[in-house]
Amino acid sequence: MFKNTVKNLLDAALIERPDLFLIDFSIQGDNHINIVIDGDKGVLVEDCMFVSRAIEHNLDREEHDFSLEVMSAGASSPLTEKRQYSKNLKRELIVRTVSEKLEGVLTKATDTNITLEWKVREPKPVGKGKVTVKKQADIAYEDIVEAKVMIKF
């Protein structure tokens, strides 16, 4: 019952703010509510406060003893939702599938797959030396085991 109430309040908050979306939601046995959100343009502290207040201000502490934690998906967290791929266009990703591990720039994200592009040095077809070749791979979401944004400094 408590979990449904919290989920309904969370859903209402996310409807009010369509730029935010849910990554993870859980309630531990001691009524510790853990919510991870992301946004189409990132997540600010104010966004976490908005979600936190939308839940906390509508629950009765006399009825339920709870703790609430609302956070953004970390920079090193794997991408889990399709909307996260769209927001990371033109960024470099490491994508692990069942059969291979690819590293490249995310150039396209559709409803069914993503497209990665990268450059590789290969031997010239004729003569000595190497030439830089642009490669591309279309990867279906269901084939992705894990995808992470590469952070460069």
Phi, psi and omega in degrees: 000312180299316180298318179297319179299312180297316181298319178296318178295319178297314179300319179297319179296319181287333174291322179292330179238080184294348178283347178258151177214156186275134175256314182208145179215127178209156174230119178281170184303331180269024181060035173272113181269126180237120182233131175241125181239163173220168180221155180299332178241028182091181182231128175262165176302322180298327178293317177296320178296321179301311180295317180300313180294323180299330180270307187298320183285351180248009176245141181270114180293337177291327182274321183229127172270118184214162169236150186228131177229119177241125182219165177269158175294130183292159181298331181262005179287145177295151176282130183238339182246148180301325180296334178291328179292316180301321182286344181254022176302145180070012175254156181276131181239154166249119183242125178251125174251181179298324187258341185204171177235123183242149178227123181187180181272132178284112183255342182205142175221113180253190178289338186245334184205173175239161176237126176250144174231144178205165178249146180218148177268126180231155176299144178297145178298328179227131177091185182268164175099183182233159179228147178275127182239137177271126180248159181214144177221133172262126184235123178289145180304321183291344178272349183279122175275316179203140176224132180226147174281133177278125180264124182244139178247000000 
